[in-house]
Amino acid sequence: MTITALRAWERRQWLTAGAASMTTLLVMGLPADLIPNPVFGRQIAAPWWAWPVLAVTAVLSGLLFATYVRPTGGADADPLADRQGRRGLAGSVLTFFAVGCPVCNKVVLLALGYSGAVRYFEPVQPLLAVGAIGLLGWALRARLRGQLACAVSPAPAG
């Protein structure tokens, strides 16, 4: 069912999905120092799963963002959009915590200290990653199903 909704997308929606995916990749990958840069650094090496999680998150976030682009002649905003948007936002925030350096995150460091971040937070990061991808997937599926259920034909030219 969700594939059917994606097949109905216009070029503008696909371009938006690509741009939003790249933006997500940069906004999360640069501060987490998964993308090497002179501004941010990591004190603990990134785990093997950080890049796949970031890539999946970027794709899901881009697709989810593109569901908010109204097709030419499409219907007005979806009344359930706020709920799905919150799930997507929660998934993105969880991903940021999941792929980031546990001792470089000021919130975690203030709450748990250095040893607490390594001892308690680092082992939880893979679970955060799974939860983040789950939330993003759930929100995307709901948005795509809504596009099919609430499809409105364009108004006749007048």
N, C-alpha and C positions, 0 to 999 in steps of 0.2 A: 504494500500500500504506500509506503513512504517513497519507494522508487518511482511510483506513478507520479507523485507530487513533484519529485525532482525532474522528471522528464518534461513536465509542463513549464519549467522555469524558462524565463527569457534570458537573453544574453546579458542584460543589465544585472540580473540577479546573480549569474555566475561570476561576472566581473567583481561584483560586490563581495561575494564569498571568497574569491581569491585575494582581494585586497585586505579583507578583514582577517583572513588566515595569516597572511604575511605580517600584518600589524600585531596580531596576537603573538606570533613567533618572536618578533623583535621585542615587544613590551615585556614578555616573560623571560625570553632567552638572554637578553643583555644583562639585566640586574642579577639573574641567577648565575651569570658567567658561564652559561652553556655555549654562548656565542662569545668567543674571546674579544675583549675590548679593554682599553686603557683605563676606563672609569671604575669598573667593578671587578672584584676579585673574590675567590673562594678560599677559605682556609681548610676546607675538607673537600676532597675530590668528589665530583658528581658520581652518583651510582650509575650502573649500566643501564638502568631502566629510565633514567631522566629524559634522555632524548626521545625515545619512543612515546613516552607520556606527553611530552611537550608537542611532538608532531601530531598526535591524535587530538590533543586539546586544540591545537591551532586549526585543524581541519573541521572539527565539530563546532568550534566557536565561529569560524567563518561561515559555515553553512547555517548555523543558527542565526547569525546576524543578518544573513541574506533573506531569511524568512520574513524579516520586517520591511523589506523592500516591496512596495506594492507593484504588482504587474500593471502594465499599461491597461487602463480601463478597468482595473480591479476594484474590489470592494473596499470599504473603509476599514479602519483598524479593527483587529480582532479583540473582542472584549476580554478574552482569556490571556492576552499577550503579557500583561503584567506578571501573572503567576509564572508563566514559562520563562519570562525574562529574569525573574528572581532566581529560578533554578539554574539558569545559564550563568548568571553572575556568581552564584554560590560555587558552581563548578569551576569557574575561572579562578576565583580566589583560592579555593582548595588546591588547585594545580600550582598556583604561585607558591604556596607553602610547601607543597610536596616536592617540587623540583629545586627549590632554593636551598642554599647552604644552611644547615641547622644552626650554626653558630654565627652566621652573618645576618640573620634576621633579628632585628632589634627588639621586636615584640616578644619573640621566643626567648631571646637572651635576657631581657628584663624579667620575664615571668619565671624562667627556670634556671638562669645562670648558665655558664659555659658547660659545666659537667652535666647539668640537668638536660640541656639541649642535646648533648651527645647521647646521654643515657636513656632519656625518655622520649624525646621528640623525634630523633633520627629513626628509631625503629618503627614509628607510627607513620612516617612519610609515605611508604608504599600503600598503606591503607587509605591515606588521604588521596593519593593518585587514583586508586580504584574508585573511590567515592566521587571524585571530581569527574572522571570520565563517565561514570554512571549518571550523574546529574545532568551533564551536558547531553548525553545520549537520550535521556528521558525527555528533556526539554525540547530537543530537536524533533524527536518522534512525535511529540504532542503537537508541535507547531506544524509539521508536515501533514499530520492527520487532519488538523484543523483546516489546512488549505484545501483539502479534498472535500471535507464535510461542508464547508461554508463557501464553496466555489460559487461565484456570481458572474454571470455573463456580462460582457461590456454593454453599456447602454447604446441603443441604436443612434446613429448619427442623425442629427436633427434638423 
